[in-house]
Amino acid sequence: MARINKNGQNKPEGINHMNRRLPIIIISAVLLIAAAGGYWLYQNSRQAASQTSDTAATPGTLPLSSPELAITPQARQVVTIEEFGDYQCPPCGNLHPILTSTKKEFGDKVRFVFHHFPLIQIHPNASPAASAAVAAGFQGKFWEMHNLLYENQATWSEVPDIQPLLVSFARTAGLDVDRFVADLKSARTASVIASDVEQGINRGVNSTPTLIINGDKIPFESYTAEKLREEVNRRLATN
């Protein structure tokens, strides 16, 4: 599990201390300040039609038009798994295939939501990677970019200039590349990431990956296929 210690280094899972949340708070503040100046102008310059098309899919969630999301949890058994993740975080990369297999196993009985939580002090490419996923989401291709980033983490993780690889991923995902490049550094993209980081801090997240199932934070020791299966089945049985 990636977290920031007092020396600014990556540290494995251990005992949580309140002072370790300070760097994350700083991250949120920096992102919010960076986004705030341009976000109001950007939003007011958009046409209503453009706004409608861009909200067809919310970054980090299944498409809003998906039939399964039109059905409330009360109408059928649904378990919501939320991940606060960092695309450059190796443990997040290791968790990705486990979550993928969980998706395949439970199908529409499980709803997945991804929240961006880039640890920019120790992962310099995490922020542009998150921006790529958000930008792809504006074109309805969030999960395609999400999968490409995790499946190719070793390729881009330590490169000095990540943008050429992100553009290559955008082409692979079938995106409008010019729009994608423009969205990468837009105020709207920055605001989505800042909002996720702020939400994570408010919910006590201070490391990645962090999984929350139906509102319950799951211990890192349970991030295995077998343990997650038990967590999901237990909640399905009580829904």
PASEBA-1860 file (N, C-alpha, C; in nm, 3 decimals):
! residues 239
1> MARINKNG> 0.085/-0.119/0.000/0.000/0.000/0.000/0.089/0.124/0.000 ~ 0.066/0.214/-0.094/0.150/0.333/-0.104/0.098/0.442/-0.013 ~ 0.190/0.499/0.063/0.157/0.614/0.147/0.281/0.701/0.153 ~ 0.267/0.820/0.209/0.379/0.912/0.223/0.424/0.915/0.367 ~ 0.556/0.892/0.389/0.606/0.904/0.526/0.667/1.042/0.545 ~ 0.723/1.065/0.661/0.771/1.199/0.694/0.889/1.242/0.608 ~ 0.958/1.148/0.545/1.069/1.181/0.457/1.027/1.194/0.312 ~ 0.896/1.183/0.285/0.846/1.193/0.150/0.872/1.070/0.068
9> QNKPEGIN> 0.894/0.955/0.133/0.924/0.832/0.063/0.806/0.738/0.069 ~ 0.804/0.646/-0.028/0.700/0.544/-0.032/0.721/0.449/0.086 ~ 0.616/0.421/0.161/0.628/0.336/0.279/0.521/0.229/0.273 ~ 0.553/0.103/0.310/0.452/-0.002/0.308/0.348/0.017/0.415 ~ 0.245/-0.066/0.407/0.134/-0.061/0.502/0.184/-0.067/0.645 ~ 0.130/0.017/0.732/0.167/0.018/0.872/0.058/0.083/0.952 ~ 0.091/0.133/1.070/-0.007/0.197/1.158/-0.035/0.338/1.108 ~ -0.164/0.374/1.098/-0.201/0.508/1.051/-0.175/0.610/1.161
17> HMNRRLPI> -0.115/0.723/1.124/-0.095/0.835/1.216/-0.156/0.958/1.155 ~ -0.214/1.043/1.236/-0.284/1.160/1.186/-0.191/1.252/1.110 ~ -0.064/1.264/1.155/0.024/1.358/1.087/0.059/1.313/0.947 ~ 0.031/1.189/0.912/0.059/1.145/0.776/-0.044/1.197/0.678 ~ -0.153/1.253/0.727/-0.255/1.306/0.639/-0.218/1.445/0.588 ~ -0.123/1.513/0.655/-0.089/1.648/0.617/-0.042/1.658/0.473 ~ 0.051/1.571/0.425/0.092/1.583/0.284/-0.025/1.568/0.189 ~ -0.121/1.482/0.222/-0.235/1.462/0.134/-0.322/1.587/0.131
25> IIISAVLL> -0.336/1.651/0.248/-0.413/1.775/0.254/-0.349/1.881/0.166 ~ -0.214/1.884/0.169/-0.142/1.978/0.085/-0.169/1.947/-0.062 ~ -0.170/1.819/-0.097/-0.199/1.780/-0.235/-0.333/1.835/-0.277 ~ -0.434/1.816/-0.194/-0.568/1.862/-0.227/-0.571/2.012/-0.245 ~ -0.504/2.083/-0.154/-0.504/2.229/-0.161/-0.440/2.277/-0.290 ~ -0.328/2.216/-0.327/-0.260/2.255/-0.449/-0.349/2.233/-0.570 ~ -0.414/2.116/-0.576/-0.501/2.086/-0.690/-0.620/2.181/-0.695 ~ -0.679/2.210/-0.580/-0.795/2.298/-0.577/-0.759/2.440/-0.618
33> IAAAGGYW> -0.643/2.487/-0.571/-0.600/2.621/-0.608/-0.573/2.628/-0.758 ~ -0.510/2.524/-0.811/-0.477/2.523/-0.954/-0.601/2.524/-1.040 ~ -0.706/2.455/-0.991/-0.827/2.443/-1.072/-0.920/2.561/-1.057 ~ -0.921/2.624/-0.941/-1.026/2.721/-0.909/-1.025/2.841/-1.002 ~ -0.904/2.889/-1.035/-0.896/3.011/-1.113/-0.962/3.000/-1.248 ~ -0.937/2.890/-1.316/-0.991/2.878/-1.452/-1.123/2.807/-1.461 ~ -1.163/2.739/-1.356/-1.282/2.655/-1.366/-1.409/2.737/-1.390 ~ -1.425/2.849/-1.320/-1.546/2.929/-1.337/-1.556/2.981/-1.479
41> LYQNSRQA> -1.444/3.033/-1.532/-1.445/3.083/-1.668/-1.474/2.973/-1.768 ~ -1.415/2.855/-1.744/-1.435/2.743/-1.837/-1.581/2.700/-1.840 ~ -1.639/2.684/-1.723/-1.777/2.637/-1.714/-1.873/2.735/-1.781 ~ -1.849/2.863/-1.762/-1.940/2.963/-1.817/-1.922/2.982/-1.967 ~ -1.812/2.930/-2.022/-1.789/2.943/-2.165/-1.844/2.826/-2.243 ~ -1.884/2.722/-2.174/-1.936/2.602/-2.241/-2.082/2.623/-2.283 ~ -2.119/2.569/-2.398/-2.258/2.573/-2.442/-2.335/2.460/-2.376 ~ -2.464/2.479/-2.358/-2.547/2.380/-2.290/-2.544/2.247/-2.362
49> ASQTSDTA> -2.543/2.248/-2.494/-2.542/2.122/-2.568/-2.415/2.044/-2.543 ~ -2.304/2.116/-2.536/-2.176/2.049/-2.512/-2.174/1.988/-2.374 ~ -2.229/2.060/-2.275/-2.232/2.008/-2.139/-2.312/1.880/-2.132 ~ -2.422/1.873/-2.205/-2.507/1.755/-2.203/-2.433/1.634/-2.257 ~ -2.362/1.652/-2.370/-2.292/1.539/-2.429/-2.177/1.492/-2.343 ~ -2.113/1.586/-2.271/-1.997/1.549/-2.190/-2.037/1.476/-2.063 ~ -2.160/1.487/-2.020/-2.202/1.420/-1.897/-2.268/1.287/-1.925 ~ -2.253/1.238/-2.048/-2.311/1.108/-2.081/-2.245/0.997/-2.001
57> ATPGTLPL> -2.120/1.018/-1.962/-2.051/0.922/-1.877/-1.970/0.998/-1.775 ~ -1.982/0.962/-1.650/-1.909/1.026/-1.543/-1.776/0.956/-1.522 ~ -1.662/1.029/-1.527/-1.533/0.963/-1.506/-1.530/0.886/-1.375 ~ -1.487/0.763/-1.382/-1.472/0.684/-1.261/-1.590/0.596/-1.228 ~ -1.699/0.610/-1.302/-1.814/0.525/-1.276/-1.859/0.462/-1.406 ~ -1.950/0.365/-1.395/-2.011/0.312/-1.515/-2.096/0.422/-1.579 ~ -2.123/0.414/-1.710/-2.202/0.518/-1.776/-2.335/0.540/-1.705 ~ -2.375/0.667/-1.696/-2.501/0.699/-1.629/-2.620/0.640/-1.704
65> SSPELAIT> -2.601/0.614/-1.833/-2.709/0.557/-1.912/-2.718/0.406/-1.901 ~ -2.625/0.347/-1.826/-2.625/0.201/-1.810/-2.754/0.155/-1.744 ~ -2.824/0.057/-1.801/-2.950/0.010/-1.741/-2.936/-0.033/-1.596 ~ -2.820/-0.092/-1.560/-2.808/-0.143/-1.424/-2.800/-0.031/-1.322 ~ -2.756/0.089/-1.362/-2.753/0.200/-1.267/-2.889/0.267/-1.257 ~ -2.977/0.239/-1.351/-3.112/0.295/-1.342/-3.195/0.218/-1.240 ~ -3.145/0.103/-1.198/-3.214/0.020/-1.099/-3.151/0.046/-0.963 ~ -3.227/0.085/-0.866/-3.174/0.117/-0.735/-3.132/-0.010/-0.663
73> PQARQVVT> -3.039/0.002/-0.564/-3.000/-0.115/-0.485/-3.119/-0.183/-0.418 ~ -3.227/-0.104/-0.388/-3.342/-0.164/-0.323/-3.418/-0.256/-0.419 ~ -3.405/-0.230/-0.550/-3.478/-0.310/-0.647/-3.412/-0.446/-0.670 ~ -3.283/-0.455/-0.647/-3.213/-0.582/-0.659/-3.085/-0.574/-0.576 ~ -3.018/-0.684/-0.562/-2.898/-0.688/-0.480/-2.780/-0.627/-0.556 ~ -2.726/-0.519/-0.503/-2.611/-0.453/-0.564/-2.512/-0.416/-0.454 ~ -2.386/-0.447/-0.476/-2.279/-0.409/-0.385/-2.192/-0.306/-0.456 ~ -2.165/-0.195/-0.389/-2.082/-0.089/-0.447/-1.941/-0.098/-0.391
81> IEEFGDYQ> -1.844/-0.113/-0.481/-1.703/-0.115/-0.444/-1.639/0.013/-0.496 ~ -1.586/0.094/-0.405/-1.516/0.216/-0.442/-1.366/0.197/-0.420 ~ -1.289/0.244/-0.516/-1.143/0.242/-0.503/-1.090/0.384/-0.510 ~ -1.009/0.422/-0.412/-0.930/0.544/-0.421/-0.791/0.499/-0.465 ~ -0.754/0.538/-0.586/-0.631/0.484/-0.643/-0.542/0.587/-0.708 ~ -0.418/0.544/-0.730/-0.311/0.623/-0.792/-0.256/0.534/-0.904 ~ -0.261/0.584/-1.028/-0.223/0.500/-1.141/-0.076/0.460/-1.141 ~ 0.008/0.536/-1.072/0.151/0.502/-1.067/0.186/0.415/-0.947
89> CPPCGNLH> 0.091/0.393/-0.858/0.113/0.315/-0.737/0.123/0.166/-0.770 ~ 0.237/0.101/-0.742/0.251/-0.043/-0.773/0.146/-0.131/-0.706 ~ 0.112/-0.111/-0.577/0.006/-0.194/-0.518/-0.129/-0.176/-0.588 ~ -0.156/-0.055/-0.637/-0.279/-0.034/-0.714/-0.275/-0.115/-0.843 ~ -0.158/-0.117/-0.906/-0.142/-0.197/-1.026/-0.161/-0.345/-0.999 ~ -0.114/-0.391/-0.885/-0.131/-0.532/-0.848/-0.276/-0.565/-0.816 ~ -0.349/-0.466/-0.765/-0.489/-0.488/-0.730/-0.578/-0.491/-0.854 ~ -0.537/-0.424/-0.960/-0.620/-0.411/-1.079/-0.671/-0.545/-1.133
97> PILTSTKK> -0.586/-0.646/-1.156/-0.639/-0.773/-1.207/-0.731/-0.843/-1.110 ~ -0.713/-0.821/-0.980/-0.802/-0.881/-0.881/-0.941/-0.819/-0.892 ~ -0.945/-0.687/-0.905/-1.075/-0.620/-0.921/-1.139/-0.658/-1.054 ~ -1.057/-0.674/-1.156/-1.110/-0.715/-1.287/-1.176/-0.852/-1.278 ~ -1.111/-0.944/-1.209/-1.170/-1.078/-1.195/-1.297/-1.074/-1.110 ~ -1.299/-0.984/-1.010/-1.419/-0.969/-0.928/-1.535/-0.916/-1.012 ~ -1.506/-0.822/-1.101/-1.609/-0.770/-1.191/-1.668/-0.882/-1.276 ~ -1.580/-0.965/-1.331/-1.626/-1.073/-1.417/-1.707/-1.176/-1.338
105> EFGDKVRF> -1.666/-1.203/-1.216/-1.733/-1.304/-1.135/-1.874/-1.262/-1.095 ~ -1.890/-1.137/-1.053/-2.019/-1.094/-0.998/-2.106/-1.018/-1.098 ~ -2.050/-0.975/-1.208/-2.130/-0.907/-1.310/-2.205/-0.787/-1.257 ~ -2.335/-0.779/-1.288/-2.411/-0.661/-1.250/-2.457/-0.662/-1.105 ~ -2.410/-0.758/-1.028/-2.438/-0.755/-0.884/-2.343/-0.660/-0.811 ~ -2.239/-0.615/-0.883/-2.140/-0.526/-0.823/-2.130/-0.399/-0.907 ~ -2.128/-0.285/-0.841/-2.107/-0.157/-0.907/-1.972/-0.104/-0.862 ~ -1.887/-0.067/-0.958/-1.753/-0.018/-0.928/-1.742/0.131/-0.953
113> VFHHFPLI> -1.676/0.200/-0.860/-1.650/0.343/-0.873/-1.502/0.366/-0.843 ~ -1.435/0.440/-0.930/-1.294/0.473/-0.909/-1.281/0.621/-0.878 ~ -1.208/0.652/-0.769/-1.180/0.789/-0.731/-1.030/0.815/-0.745 ~ -0.995/0.926/-0.804/-0.854/0.962/-0.824/-0.792/1.013/-0.694 ~ -0.676/0.957/-0.660/-0.606/0.999/-0.539/-0.455/0.995/-0.567 ~ -0.407/1.078/-0.661/-0.264/1.074/-0.699/-0.174/1.125/-0.588 ~ -0.077/1.045/-0.551/0.021/1.086/-0.449/0.137/1.156/-0.520 ~ 0.116/1.283/-0.552/0.207/1.352/-0.643/0.346/1.377/-0.583
121> QIHPNASP> 0.361/1.370/-0.452/0.493/1.391/-0.392/0.587/1.274/-0.417 ~ 0.531/1.155/-0.439/0.616/1.038/-0.462/0.594/0.976/-0.599 ~ 0.489/1.014/-0.668/0.457/0.959/-0.799/0.435/1.075/-0.898 ~ 0.540/1.124/-0.961/0.528/1.243/-1.048/0.439/1.222/-1.170 ~ 0.424/1.098/-1.216/0.340/1.074/-1.333/0.195/1.039/-1.298 ~ 0.165/1.035/-1.169/0.030/0.996/-1.127/-0.074/1.100/-1.167 ~ -0.040/1.227/-1.156/-0.135/1.332/-1.188/-0.169/1.336/-1.337 ~ -0.069/1.336/-1.429/-0.106/1.333/-1.571/-0.180/1.206/-1.610
129> AASAAVAA> -0.148/1.094/-1.545/-0.221/0.970/-1.574/-0.367/0.983/-1.533 ~ -0.391/1.041/-1.416/-0.529/1.064/-1.373/-0.600/1.158/-1.469 ~ -0.531/1.261/-1.516/-0.590/1.353/-1.613/-0.628/1.281/-1.741 ~ -0.546/1.185/-1.782/-0.575/1.109/-1.903/-0.704/1.028/-1.887 ~ -0.721/0.967/-1.771/-0.842/0.889/-1.746/-0.965/0.978/-1.745 ~ -0.954/1.095/-1.680/-1.067/1.188/-1.676/-1.100/1.238/-1.817 ~ -0.996/1.277/-1.892/-1.017/1.326/-2.028/-1.083/1.219/-2.115 ~ -1.041/1.095/-2.100/-1.104/0.986/-2.174/-1.249/0.969/-2.131
137> GFQGKFWE> -1.276/0.989/-2.003/-1.411/0.977/-1.952/-1.506/1.079/-2.014 ~ -1.455/1.197/-2.048/-1.538/1.298/-2.113/-1.585/1.251/-2.251 ~ -1.515/1.153/-2.306/-1.554/1.095/-2.435/-1.617/0.956/-2.418 ~ -1.653/0.922/-2.295/-1.718/0.795/-2.270/-1.624/0.676/-2.272 ~ -1.494/0.700/-2.251/-1.395/0.592/-2.259/-1.310/0.584/-2.132 ~ -1.372/0.616/-2.018/-1.293/0.614/-1.894/-1.231/0.477/-1.868 ~ -1.314/0.373/-1.871/-1.264/0.241/-1.832/-1.161/0.188/-1.930 ~ -1.173/0.225/-2.058/-1.072/0.183/-2.154/-0.935/0.242/-2.119
145> MHNLLYEN> -0.933/0.373/-2.086/-0.806/0.436/-2.048/-0.759/0.384/-1.912 ~ -0.850/0.368/-1.820/-0.819/0.313/-1.687/-0.744/0.180/-1.701 ~ -0.797/0.091/-1.784/-0.734/-0.040/-1.802/-0.599/-0.029/-1.870 ~ -0.589/0.057/-1.971/-0.461/0.074/-2.041/-0.353/0.126/-1.946 ~ -0.389/0.218/-1.860/-0.291/0.275/-1.767/-0.239/0.169/-1.670 ~ -0.329/0.090/-1.612/-0.284/-0.010/-1.517/-0.213/-0.127/-1.586 ~ -0.263/-0.169/-1.700/-0.203/-0.284/-1.768/-0.065/-0.252/-1.825 ~ -0.038/-0.123/-1.847/0.092/-0.081/-1.902/0.169/0.005/-1.803
153> QATWSEVP> 0.141/-0.011/-1.675/0.203/0.074/-1.572/0.356/0.074/-1.580 ~ 0.416/-0.041/-1.602/0.562/-0.050/-1.607/0.620/0.027/-1.725 ~ 0.541/0.048/-1.829/0.591/0.116/-1.949/0.604/0.266/-1.928 ~ 0.506/0.326/-1.860/0.504/0.472/-1.850/0.541/0.526/-1.712 ~ 0.547/0.440/-1.613/0.558/0.484/-1.474/0.676/0.578/-1.449 ~ 0.791/0.547/-1.506/0.912/0.624/-1.475/0.963/0.709/-1.591 ~ 0.886/0.723/-1.697/0.934/0.801/-1.811/0.936/0.950/-1.777 ~ 1.033/1.026/-1.831/1.040/1.169/-1.799/0.930/1.251/-1.864
161> DIQPLLVS> 0.879/1.205/-1.979/0.771/1.275/-2.048/0.663/1.174/-2.083 ~ 0.555/1.178/-2.009/0.450/1.077/-2.023/0.351/1.108/-2.136 ~ 0.344/1.233/-2.180/0.236/1.271/-2.272/0.235/1.191/-2.402 ~ 0.351/1.165/-2.468/0.344/1.086/-2.591/0.280/0.949/-2.571 ~ 0.305/0.886/-2.457/0.244/0.757/-2.429/0.095/0.772/-2.403 ~ 0.056/0.878/-2.336/-0.086/0.901/-2.312/-0.161/0.923/-2.443 ~ -0.099/0.995/-2.534/-0.160/1.016/-2.666/-0.173/0.884/-2.740 ~ -0.071/0.799/-2.726/-0.076/0.667/-2.789/-0.191/0.584/-2.731
169> FARTAGLD> -0.209/0.590/-2.599/-0.320/0.519/-2.535/-0.454/0.574/-2.585 ~ -0.461/0.706/-2.604/-0.584/0.768/-2.651/-0.620/0.715/-2.790 ~ -0.521/0.700/-2.874/-0.547/0.645/-3.008/-0.594/0.500/-2.997 ~ -0.529/0.424/-2.911/-0.568/0.284/-2.891/-0.712/0.274/-2.843 ~ -0.754/0.367/-2.759/-0.890/0.366/-2.704/-0.992/0.423/-2.801 ~ -0.946/0.474/-2.914/-1.038/0.527/-3.014/-1.091/0.666/-2.981 ~ -1.011/0.747/-2.914/-1.054/0.881/-2.875/-1.027/0.983/-2.985 ~ -1.098/1.094/-2.978/-1.064/1.213/-3.056/-0.939/1.270/-2.990
177> VDRFVADL> -0.823/1.251/-3.055/-0.696/1.284/-2.989/-0.681/1.433/-2.964 ~ -0.724/1.517/-3.057/-0.712/1.662/-3.036/-0.793/1.706/-2.914 ~ -0.913/1.655/-2.902/-0.995/1.689/-2.786/-0.932/1.634/-2.659 ~ -0.880/1.513/-2.666/-0.815/1.451/-2.551/-0.699/1.536/-2.501 ~ -0.613/1.580/-2.592/-0.496/1.660/-2.555/-0.540/1.792/-2.492 ~ -0.644/1.852/-2.547/-0.695/1.977/-2.489/-0.750/1.955/-2.349 ~ -0.818/1.843/-2.330/-0.878/1.814/-2.199/-0.776/1.776/-2.093 ~ -0.661/1.726/-2.137/-0.559/1.682/-2.040/-0.525/1.791/-1.938
185> KSARTASV> -0.512/1.914/-1.986/-0.470/2.022/-1.897/-0.581/2.124/-1.874 ~ -0.704/2.083/-1.894/-0.815/2.177/-1.877/-0.849/2.195/-1.730 ~ -0.911/2.307/-1.699/-0.955/2.335/-1.562/-1.060/2.234/-1.518 ~ -1.144/2.193/-1.612/-1.249/2.097/-1.576/-1.189/1.964/-1.532 ~ -1.086/1.918/-1.603/-1.020/1.794/-1.565/-0.956/1.806/-1.427 ~ -0.886/1.916/-1.404/-0.822/1.938/-1.274/-0.925/1.940/-1.161 ~ -1.043/1.996/-1.189/-1.144/2.005/-1.084/-1.200/1.868/-1.047 ~ -1.211/1.777/-1.145/-1.259/1.642/-1.116/-1.161/1.571/-1.022
193> IASDVEQG> -1.033/1.581/-1.052/-0.932/1.515/-0.969/-0.928/1.577/-0.830 ~ -0.931/1.710/-0.824/-0.929/1.779/-0.694/-1.048/1.739/-0.609 ~ -1.164/1.725/-0.672/-1.284/1.685/-0.599/-1.270/1.545/-0.541 ~ -1.211/1.453/-0.619/-1.189/1.317/-0.570/-1.092/1.315/-0.452 ~ -0.984/1.392/-0.464/-0.885/1.398/-0.355/-0.949/1.453/-0.228 ~ -1.026/1.559/-0.244/-1.092/1.619/-0.127/-1.189/1.520/-0.063 ~ -1.263/1.449/-0.147/-1.355/1.348/-0.094/-1.280/1.241/-0.017 ~ -1.167/1.196/-0.073/-1.088/1.094/-0.005/-1.040/1.139/0.131
201> INRGVNST> -0.991/1.262/0.140/-0.944/1.315/0.267/-1.059/1.321/0.368 ~ -1.173/1.366/0.322/-1.289/1.376/0.411/-1.335/1.239/0.459 ~ -1.304/1.135/0.383/-1.347/1.000/0.421/-1.233/0.921/0.487 ~ -1.125/0.989/0.521/-1.017/0.925/0.596/-0.919/0.848/0.513 ~ -0.914/0.872/0.383/-0.817/0.802/0.297/-0.682/0.869/0.310 ~ -0.576/0.791/0.335/-0.441/0.847/0.340/-0.339/0.757/0.274 ~ -0.384/0.661/0.194/-0.292/0.572/0.124/-0.366/0.511/0.006 ~ -0.288/0.456/-0.085/-0.349/0.390/-0.202/-0.290/0.251/-0.217
209> PTLIINGD> -0.371/0.155/-0.261/-0.515/0.169/-0.285/-0.594/0.165/-0.155 ~ -0.710/0.226/-0.156/-0.807/0.213/-0.048/-0.939/0.167/-0.108 ~ -0.994/0.059/-0.053/-1.122/0.007/-0.099/-1.229/0.032/0.005 ~ -1.346/0.074/-0.041/-1.462/0.096/0.044/-1.578/0.019/-0.018 ~ -1.636/-0.072/0.057/-1.747/-0.153/0.007/-1.873/-0.119/0.085 ~ -1.973/-0.072/0.012/-2.098/-0.029/0.074/-2.074/0.063/0.193 ~ -1.977/0.153/0.178/-1.949/0.251/0.282/-1.850/0.207/0.388 ~ -1.809/0.079/0.387/-1.715/0.028/0.487/-1.574/0.021/0.430
217> KIPFESYT> -1.477/0.085/0.497/-1.338/0.077/0.453/-1.285/-0.064/0.481 ~ -1.226/-0.126/0.381/-1.179/-0.264/0.390/-1.030/-0.267/0.422 ~ -0.987/-0.348/0.518/-0.845/-0.354/0.552/-0.761/-0.406/0.435 ~ -0.640/-0.356/0.426/-0.551/-0.391/0.315/-0.528/-0.542/0.305 ~ -0.532/-0.611/0.418/-0.510/-0.755/0.419/-0.620/-0.829/0.342 ~ -0.732/-0.764/0.318/-0.844/-0.828/0.248/-0.842/-0.802/0.098 ~ -0.735/-0.741/0.047/-0.728/-0.709/-0.095/-0.678/-0.828/-0.176 ~ -0.742/-0.940/-0.158/-0.713/-1.060/-0.237/-0.843/-1.105/-0.301
225> AEKLREEV> -0.834/-1.185/-0.406/-0.955/-1.231/-0.475/-1.047/-1.307/-0.380 ~ -0.988/-1.392/-0.295/-1.069/-1.472/-0.204/-1.138/-1.386/-0.099 ~ -1.064/-1.293/-0.039/-1.122/-1.209/0.066/-1.227/-1.114/0.010 ~ -1.202/-1.059/-0.108/-1.301/-0.970/-0.168/-1.428/-1.046/-0.204 ~ -1.411/-1.170/-0.249/-1.529/-1.253/-0.277/-1.612/-1.271/-0.151 ~ -1.545/-1.295/-0.039/-1.616/-1.311/0.089/-1.688/-1.182/0.128 ~ -1.620/-1.068/0.109/-1.680/-0.939/0.145/-1.804/-0.913/0.062 ~ -1.797/-0.940/-0.069/-1.911/-0.916/-0.157/-2.025/-1.012/-0.125
233> NRRLATN> -1.993/-1.140/-0.112/-2.098/-1.240/-0.085/-2.168/-1.212/0.047 ~ -2.093/-1.168/0.146/-2.155/-1.139/0.276/-2.256/-1.026/0.264 ~ -2.222/-0.924/0.186/-2.315/-0.812/0.169/-2.431/-0.846/0.079 ~ -2.408/-0.928/-0.021/-2.519/-0.972/-0.105/-2.621/-1.053/-0.024 ~ -2.570/-1.131/0.071/-2.657/-1.214/0.153/-2.743/-1.133/0.249 ~ -2.696/-1.012/0.283/-2.768/-0.931/0.382/-2.846/-0.818/0.318 ~ -2.832/-0.799/0.187/-2.906/-0.691/0.118/-3.057/-0.720/0.114
END
